[in-house]
Amino acid sequence: MPQATYHFPKGFLWGCATAAHQVEGNNTNNNWHRWEQEGHTAHKSGLACDWWGGRWREDFDRAAETGQNTHRLSIEWSRIQPEPDRWDEDALDKYRQMLRGLRERGMTPMVSLHHFTDPLWLYDNCGWEKEEAVTYFEKFVRKSVEALKEYCSLWCTINEPNIYALMGYVTGEFPACNHGVNKAMQVMANMLKGHTAAYQTIHEIQPEARVGFAWQYRPQTPRHSWSPLDQVMTKIRYAGLNIAFPTAIATGVMKSPVGNFRIPQARGTMDYLGLNYYSVDTVWFDLGNPKELFTRAGFADGADMSGTGFLANIPEGIFNMLKWAVRSFPKMPIIITENGVEDSTDKMRPRYLAQHLHQVWRAVNFNWPIKGYYHWSLIDNFEWERGWNQRFGLWALDITNQKRSKRLSADLYAEICKENGLSSEMVEKYCPEVFETLFPG
């Protein structure tokens, strides 16, 4: 068998990503907690991973001991600003402790300032549907960055505004006051203004900061290449999911399937491009789905599917995403802010991880400026409307007693992080079924 190692550049960031509501527990003052209580989710988050109770310490230890040199987490707006005119200094101090904890473990924090959740006082006023949310967000960002700047200089303003808008305002799976594609695009435009205000504020406070956002890039392919309708629907869906924020950062105009929004102040407001990648959608025309502009998406027949059928393992999609990124934003640093798969049995995750990182290495070999990779996720967490039905963690979580159990993929990722590369020995050991694909003789 051939022996080789695919090495990554010196200083490459290796870590995991988490989000406040999904790991902290007892997070009761935001729209997602209410959404759970109203019965819209498979389960309730409850204690989640009990980070607010202090178990972040042992999970950060796990990350550091397995070679990770960074961690991406989010801070919860509703904890820090429980009411429009009140700040909770104790909550800010808890986040300071977390970031200090990462620094003490030799890990670089990346902080996301908005990851899907809104304070109830904002949501009850229809949140991001109104432009005044931009002003509120800017004040929250200013307060938080002033408090945390000692420990963090790598900031992610907003996570997946495209998914926030699509899942809330189009499909109705996330909380939203109103619905419709037009409303979703207005929300995304306001989030873009929020990102822009945050970018400017952070640099005012911390000139050396690196500021970006995390965008879920979802490649689209027509189910029938010969079908003009499937091709048109693919283009429409691609534009709605993948184009809005990036075009505005490049040009100051946010393009969308329902018209363009001129936001000139957004132009150039990123120091890196954060990209989340999970899979590729197969798209077709569906006359019975008007709320999604007569499109529908699924996966190709025969795809390598995750345990619940939520994701297909399509590693070449991450390479195509990176190719799009370097063509759209030449020389812009790129950070893969999320990539992972739900797999309670941990049988797919090792090959998913190895195959995707091989594609990232291919991109690095073209001298594309890819600076880091965050695996989703460190530990099983509360997966939004799907509750506890999906397990994305390198460590399994028993929600009845908070016990953590290391999965085999945690050992694989540890070897990758410590080697700063993916070796043939690792693949042979953890996922031999893809050895010949990744290391052909």
N, C-alpha and C positions, 0 to 999 in steps of 0.2 A: 504494500500500500504506500502511496506517496506521502511524504511528510513535509509539512510546510506550516507557516504561520502568517496570517494576514494581519499585519501590524497597523495601528492607527497612529496619528501624529502625536508627538510629545505634548503633554499638557491637555490632552483630550479629556473632556468632562464625561464621567461615567456615574450615573445615579438612577434614582427612581423618582417618580412624581406621585404626589398625593394632593387631595383637596380637603379643605377644612371640614365641610359638612359631612364628608364621607368617612372621616377618621376621628373627629373630635368627640362626638357624642353629646347628647343633651343640648343640642343647638336649637333652642325653642323660639327664637325671635325672628325667624325669617320665613320667606314664602314657601320654602320646601318643607319645613316642619308642618305648616298648616296643610300643605298638599298631602302629606302623609296622613295627617289626622282625618282628612276628608275622604280617605280611602282610595286615592288615585295611584297608590304605589303597591307593589307586591307585598312589601313588609314595611315596618317602621325602622328608622335608623337607630333609635334607642341610644345605647352607649357607644354605638359604632365600634371604633378601636380604642376608645377611652383615652385619647390623647389629651383631652381637656383635664382628665383626672391624673395625668402625669405619665402615662405609659409610652409617650413619645420617646422618653429616655431610653428604654430598652430597645425600641425599634430603631432609633438612631444608632445605638450600639451595634445592632445587627447589620445595619447598612455599612458602618465604618469597618467593622471586623471582616466584612466580605469584600473589601477593596473599593467601595464606592467613595468618590472624592467630592460629591455634590449631592444636594437633594433639592427638589422643587416642591414647595408647599404653598398653600394659599392661606390668607388671613381672612377672618370672617367679619364682614362689614357690620353686621347686626350686633356683634359682640362689642366692637370698638365704638360704634355710634348707635346705642340702643334706642335713642330718640333723636329727632332732628337737632335739638338744642342741647344734647348731653353726650359727653365722651366718657368712656369707662377706662380710666387709667390702669386699673388692675388687669383688664384684658390686654392692654398694650404691653404691660409688664410681663404677662405670660408669654406673649409672642417674642419679647426680647429674650426671655429665658430660652425659648426654643432655638432662636437664631444663635444665641451665644453657645448653646449646646452643640449645634452643628460646627461652629468655629472651633470649639474646644476639641472636637473629634477630627479636626483637619478637613472639614467638608465645607464647600462653598455653597451658601444658600442662594436659591433663586426663589423670589417671592412673587406669587400671583396675587394681584389686588382685587380681582373679581373672578370667581369661578362658579358661575351659574346662580348663586343665591343673592337675594336682595332683602334688606330689612323690611319688616312688615309695614313700617310707616311709609316707606317708599312704594312698596308694592300696592298698598291700599289706595295710593294716588295714581295707579296705573304705571308706575315705574318708568321704564325706558321708552314708553310710548310718548312721553312728554319730554321736551328739551330741557326742562328744569332739572331732570335727573343728571344732566351733565354737570351743572353747578354743584349739586350735592356730592357727586362722585369726586369732583376736583377737590372739594374741601376734605373729604375722607382721605384721599390720596395724600394731600398735604400734611394732615395730622399724622398719618401712619408713617410716611417716609421720614418726617422730622423725628419721630420716636424710634425708628428702626435703622436709620442710616449708619449707625455705628457698626452694625453687623452685616449689612447687606448693601451691595451696589449693583446687583443683577436683578432687574425687575421685569415682570410680565404684567402688563396693565390689565388685559382682559383675556380670559380663556374662551376660545371657540365661540365668538359672537354669532357665527353662522349657525352653529348647532343650537345655541340659546334661542335664536329667532325662529329657526325651522321647527324645532320640537315644541316650542311654546305656542307660536302664533300660526303655524300651519298644521301640524299633526295633532296638537293638543295634548301631547304626552308630558310636557313640562307646564308648570303654572304660568298662566297669562290672563290678563284682564279681557282682552278681545282677540279675535282671530281673523286670519286672511293674509294672503301673500303681500298685499299692499301694506298692511300693518307690520308684517315681519320686516319688510325692507325699511320702513320708517324707524323701527326699533334698531335695526342694524346701523342706519345712518346716525342715530343718536349715540349709539355705542362707539361708533367711529369718532364722533366729536368728543366723547368721553375719553377715549384713548388719546386723542390729540391733546386735550387739556392736561391729562395725566403726564404725558410725555414731556410737555413744556414745564409743568410744575416740578417734576422730579429733577430735570436738569437745572432748574433754577436753584433747587435746594442742594443738589449733589451733582456738580458739573461732570464729574468723572463717571457717573452711572452709565450702565448699559441698559437700554430700555427697548422692549419690543412687546409683541403680543403673541398668543398661541392660536394658530389657525388650523382647524382640521381640514386637511386637503384630502378629498375623496375622489380619486380618479373614476371616470364614468366610461362605460363602453356599451354600445347598443347590443341588445339581445340578438337581433337579426341584422347583420351588417348590410343585407340586401334591402332592408325596409327603410324607405325615406322617412316614415313616421317615427320609427325607433331612433333614427339618426337625429331628427329634429328634436325629439324629446330629450335625447342625451345632451345635446347642446344647451337646451333650456335649463336642464337640471344642473349641468356643469357650471353654467354661468351663475345660477342662484347660489350654489354651494361654495364655489371655489374662487370666484372672481372679485366680489364686491370690495372687501377691504384692500386686497393687494392692488387693485387698479387705482384706488383712491390714494394709497401711499405713493404710488408711482406718478400719478397725474393730477391729483386733487379732485378727481371726479369718480364717485362711486357708481359703477355700472351695475344694473340689476335687471332681471327679466321684466320688471314693470316700469322701467324708466331710470334715468340717471339723477344722481344727487351731487350738486356741486359743493364740495367741502375743501376749498383751496388750502386751508390751514393744515390739512392732514398730510399734505405732500412732504415726503422725506422724514416722517416722524417714526423712524425706527432705527435702532443701532444694530439689531440682528433680526432675522426672520425666524420665529418659532413655528415649527410645523409638527402637527400631530397626524400620525398615519396609522390606520388599522387594517383597511382592506380596500377592495375595488368593487364598485357597484355595477351590476348589469342592469340596463335601463330599457324600458319599453313603453309604448303608447298604451294608455288605459283610459278609455272613454268614461269609465265609472269612477274615476278619481279626480274630479275637477278641483278639489282643494289643493292638490299638488300640481296644478296646471296640466292635468291629464298625463302625468308621468307616474311610473311606478318603478321601484328598484328592488333587486334581489341579487342572487349570486348564480354564476354559471353552473350548468349541470355538471356533476362529477367533481365539483370543487372540494378541496381539502377543508372540511368544515369543523368549527369548534363544537364543544360539547352540546350546547343548546341551539346550535345553528345560527348564532348571532353574528359570527364573523367567518370569512373564508381566508385561508392562508394563501396570500398572493404576494410573495416577496418582491417580485419585479415592480410592483406598484410603488414601493418606496423609492426605488431608483428613478422611476419616471417622475415622481414628485420632485425629487432633488434636481433632476434635469430641468423641469419647468422652473424651479426656483432660481437656478443660476442663469437661465436665459432671461427671466423676468427682472431679476435684480443682480446684475453682474457685480461681483466682488463683495456683495453683502454677506456677512457671516450668517451661517445657518446653524440653528440648534434644533435637534429633533426633541421636542418637548414632551411627546408621548408616543409610545409604541408598545403594544402588548396584545395578549389574547386571553379570553376567559377560558379556563380549562381546569376544572376541579380535580381531574385525575392526573394532571401534569404529564400527560402523554404527548400532547401536541406542542406544548410550550417550548420544550428544548429545541425542536426543529424549527419552530416559528422564529425563535430568537436567533438561532444560528443562521438561518436562511436570510432573515432581514438584515442582520449585521454584515453578512457577506455582501449584500447589495449596497449597504452604506460604505463598506470598504471599497467596492468598485468605484463609487462616486468620489471617494477621497483620492483614489488613484488617478483621477483626472485633474487633481489639484483643485477640486472644488472646495470652497472654504467652510467645511462642516466642522463645527467646534465641539459638539457634544451630543450625548444620547441619554434620554431619560426613559427608563422602562416603566410602563404602567402595569403593576404597581408594586410597592414594597410588600404590602400585606393585603389580604382580602379586605375589601371595604364595601360600604353601602353604595350600590350602583344605581342611584337615582330611581327612576320609575320601576326598574327591575329588581330593586331591593337586594336581597342576599342570594338571589338565584344564580348570579354569575360570580365566579371566583378568578380574579385577575392577579392575585398576589404571588410573589416568590415565597412568601410564608402564608400558610393556611391559618385561618382564624376560626376558632370555635366560639360562636357568639354567646353560648350559654355560660361560659366560664372565662372568656378572654384568653384562652390558651393559644399560643402560637406554635405552629409546627413547620419546620423547614421543609420545603419541597426540593426535589432533585434539581430543578431549574435554578434554585438559589445558588447551588454549588457551581453549576455551569456559569452563571453570571459572575460569580466571585472569581472564577479562573480567568474569565474574559477581562474583568476590571483590573486584576492584578498583573496580567500579562500585557494589558493594553493591546489586546489582539485576540483573534480567534484561530486556534491551531487545529491541525488535523487530529491530534490526539484527543482534544476536547470533543470534537464531533464524533469520533469513533467511540468514545466513552459514553456520551450522553444521547446522541441521536444518530446511530449508525445507519439508519434507513436513508439518510440524505448525504452520506459520505461521498459517494461517487459523483453526486451532483456538484458538491462544493469543492471536492479535491479530485478531479478526474485524473486518471492515470495517464 
